[in-house]
Amino acid sequence: MSERRRHGGRNALLLVAALFALWQAIYWAVGDIALSSPLATLRYTAQLVTGEDFRMHLSDTMRAFAIAFVLSVVIGLLVGFWLGFDRLSGDALEPMIVTVYAIPKLTLYPILLLAFGLGLSAKVAFGVLHGTIPIILFTLGAVRNTRPILLKTAHVLKLSRPQMVRWILFPAAIPEIFTGLRVGFSLTLIGSLLAEMFASQRGLGYLLMNGIGLHNIELVMSVTLLIVVFAAAVSTLLLQVDRKLHRKG
């Protein structure tokens, strides 16, 4: 196991080094009109993260994202278990949910702005819109794919519906549900950032749009780098947990 971890860590370092080398090569090719160099970006990032304004924007983004993700998980699990249990409702609503999932979410943002206005509520709503549906679909699929022998065992033991969920369905479905949570995490983050980019005066998404408007390449690259590092780190951690759950399952 330790050898595998060392091998994985070495591969990760090689990947990071290759990405930075590619970044530097592209910078040499296009110049500083459209891109800043890795070194310049890292220097600017170090200055950026120590500023009070950045901490305010970061806090605003993290608050909106955290609320949106918690709501996405709660709504996604409740609706997913309901549709998984109720075959008639699931068969009727699943195609509609998949259709909504396929719609570009930006087309729905004006409706959310009318409903929630500018500010935290709209960002949370847009994040929930992105993150809830994959959690619903993965949970629904996990419940439906539960082995029939487990359901028969629950009936033999005369378990109530809550007991069946707690002791039978949830443990059996947790690997697939966690995959949905992992996908929902990424999409909720994307939704929250998109909301900040188009209708907010605070947050990392706003910083990105402000940097683009002012043609501040270093600001754009620094904020993008921070978002990518955060998302990649958490996604890697969640992926490791996901793989362990599937191996145990």
Stockholm file with secondary structure:
# STOCKHOLM 1.0

chainA/1-249         MSERRRHGGRNALLLVAALFALWQAIYWAVGDIALSSPLATLRYTAQLVTGEDFRMHLSDTMRAFAIAFVLSVVIGLLVGFWLGFDRLSGDALEPMIVTVYAIPKLTLYPILLLAFGLGLSAKVAFGVLHGTIPIILFTLGAVRNTRPILLKTAHVLKLSRPQMVRWILFPAAIPEIFTGLRVGFSLTLIGSLLAEMFASQRGLGYLLMNGIGLHNIELVMSVTLLIVVFAAAVSTLLLQVDRKLHRKG
#=GR chainA/1-249 SS CHHHHHHHHHHHHHHHHHHHHHHHHHHHHHCTTTCCCHHHHHHHHHHHHTSHHHHHHHHHHHHHHHHHHHHHHHHHHHHHHHHHHCHHHHHHHHHHHHHHHHSCGGGGHHHHHHHHCSSHHHHHHHHHHHHHHHHHHHHHHHHHTSCHHHHHHHHHTTCCHHHHIIIIIHHHHHHHHHHHHHHHHHHHHHHHHHHHHHHCSSSHHHHHHHHHHTTCHHHHHHHHHHHHHHHHHHHHHHHHHHHHHHHHC
#=GC SS_cons         CHHHHHHHHHHHHHHHHHHHHHHHHHHHHHCTTTCCCHHHHHHHHHHHHTSHHHHHHHHHHHHHHHHHHHHHHHHHHHHHHHHHHCHHHHHHHHHHHHHHHHSCGGGGHHHHHHHHCSSHHHHHHHHHHHHHHHHHHHHHHHHHTSCHHHHHHHHHTTCCHHHHIIIIIHHHHHHHHHHHHHHHHHHHHHHHHHHHHHHCSSSHHHHHHHHHHTTCHHHHHHHHHHHHHHHHHHHHHHHHHHHHHHHHC
//
